[in-house]
């Protein structure tokens, strides 16, 4: 039996009707599966609550049913990927399809840059068989983090689109402060237990974590 075709729609968050907002929010909750939001370094809060009305969403449908969406934050004439959500039972290639369709949209709407995921430790991934002993040890150590974030999978996903790369850096006052900086960044990124003072993110839907319910702007 052939797979039904996937269609997409690109729309500003402020233009999404209330019923669709809740449909997207429910899809997001199913994707998170009870986990707290991750990705402090790139994800805005208040998704679909009206907090960021200028964000652009790419929504994917199969037979009029929402199966995935991505949200992008506008930065001047650029767009920066904020969130990727999909139905775990949906067809393969949904994220790739949405990105390709967004690129086509961008070319028609004056968007000159689309920023996707970070590619941490890209030089280790690029080195391939030419890695030295130290690089090979570091490469293997990266895979210890696979239960939390699969860095090589993320790198390979980005590579499909033949992107250019912009280096990023972290500034800190002293090498003595590095352990504290690392703990703070990891705690915020993954919502770990010692990050107790981080406020719960606004949400359209209440869940077992009793997150604040924020009604959409109408």
N, C-alpha and C positions, 0 to 999 in steps of 0.2 A: 504494500500500500504506500503510495507516494506521500512524502511529508508535505503538509500544507505550506503555501508560500508565506514568507515573512515580509511584512510591510513595516515601514517606520514613519514617524512623524516627529518634526522638530518644533518645539513650542517654548515660549517664555513661561517661567513658573507662574507669573502673575495672571496668565491667560488660561491656566488649567482650571476647568470647572470643579466644583466641590466633590462630585461623585467620583471623578477620575483621580483627584487628590487622594481620596481614601483608598481607592483601588491600588494606587501606587504605594501608599503607605503600608497597606497590608502585604503587598509583595515584598517590600523592604523588610518587614518584620519576619516573614517566612524565611528570607535569605539569612537574616541574622540568627534565627533559630534560638532566641533567648539570650544571645550574647550581647555584650555592650558594644557600642560603636567603637571602631578602631580607626587609626589613621590620623592622629592629631596634626601631623605635619602637612596634610593636604586637604582634609575634609572640613567643610563648614558645618555649623550646627543648624538646627531649625529647618531641616529639610521639609518642604511642602507646607510649612506653617505660615508663609508670607513674610518671613524674616529676610529673605533674599529674593525679591520678586524678579530681578533682572537675570537670574540664572537661567541657562538654556538647558532644556531637557530633550533628549532623544528617546523616544518611546517605541518599542518594538511590539508588534502584534502578530498573532497567528489566529486566523479566523475570528477577528474582532476581539480577541482576548489578549490582554496585556501579558507579555511573557518576560519583558526586560525593560530596563531604562538606565540611562546615564545622565548625570547632571554635570554641567560645566559652568564655572564662574567666569564672568567677563572681566577681562583686565585690559582696558584700553581697546585696541583692535584685536586682541588675542582672547583665546578661551583656554581655561585651565581645568582639566578633569578633576571633578570633586568626588563623585560617587558612581559606582557601578553595581547594579542590582539585576538579578535574573531569576527566573523560575528554575529550580534545580532539575525539573523534569522537562524543561524546554529543549528545543533543538540545539545542536552544536553550532558554534560560530556566531552566536547572537551579538557578543561584544564586538567582534570584528565587523559585522555587518553595520552596526550602529556607528562605529568610528568611520567607516568608509562613506556612509551616507552623510555624516556630519561634515566630512571633508568636502563633499560635493556642495552641501549647503553653504559652507564657509566661503567657497570660491564665488558664490553668487551673492554674498551678503557682506563683502568687505572685511572678512576676517582673515588676517594674514599669518596667524600662528595658532596652532593647537598644541597645548602641552599635555602630555599623557603622564603615565606613572613615572616615579623616580626609578632610576636604574643604579641602585647602590652597588659599589664595588665592580663597576663595569669593566675596569681594566683587568680584573681577575678573570671575568667571563670571556673577554676578548682574547686573552693570551692563549687559550687552548692548549695544544700540545707543547708549546714553547715555555710553559710555566717552569720556573726553577723550583728547587727544593722548598724554599720558604713560601713561594707563591702557591705551590701545590698543597702545602700544609694549611695555608690560610683558606684556600678554596674548599678543602675538606671541612674545615671548621665552620664555614658558612652554612653547610648543610645541617649542622647541629640545630640551626634555627628553623629548619623546615616545618616543624609543627606549628610555629607561630607565623612565619612568613617565608614563602618559597621564593627566595631572591632570584635564583636562576630562571625559574618559570616566568617570573615577572620580566626579567631581562629578555627572554626569548619571545614573550608576547609583544613587547615593545619593538623588537627587531623586525617583526613581520612588516612594519610600516616604514622601514628604512629611515628612521628619524635622524635628525642632528641632535647633539647632546650639549647641554650647558652645564659646566661644573658648578657645584654648590659647596659651601664650606660652613663650618660651625666655628664661631669665635667664643673663646672663654678667657677669663682673666689670668689664670695660672694653671700649670700642670697639676698643682695640688688640688685644684677644684674639679679636675676631670671626672673622678668617680661620682661626684655629686651630680654633675651635668649629665652623665650617662644614665644614672638612676632616674633622674627627673624626666629625661626624654623617653626612656623605655616605659616608665610608669604612665606618662601621658599617652604615648602611642598605643599601648595595649590595655589601658585601663586596669592596671594591676592593683592589688589590694592596698599597697602603701600609698597610692594616689587617692587618699580618702577625701581630700578637700576639693576634688574636681566636681563641679556641679553636674547634675544629670542633664543630658541634652533634651531640649524641647522635642515633643513628638505629638503627632496627631492622634496616635492610638495609645491608650494606657496598656501596660503590660505587667508581668509579674514583678518587675523591678519598681513599679509605681512611679514611672516617669511622669513629669508634668504634662498635662493635656493642654495643648494650645490649639484653639480653634482657628481655622483658616480665615484670612482676610477675604471678605466677600466684595 
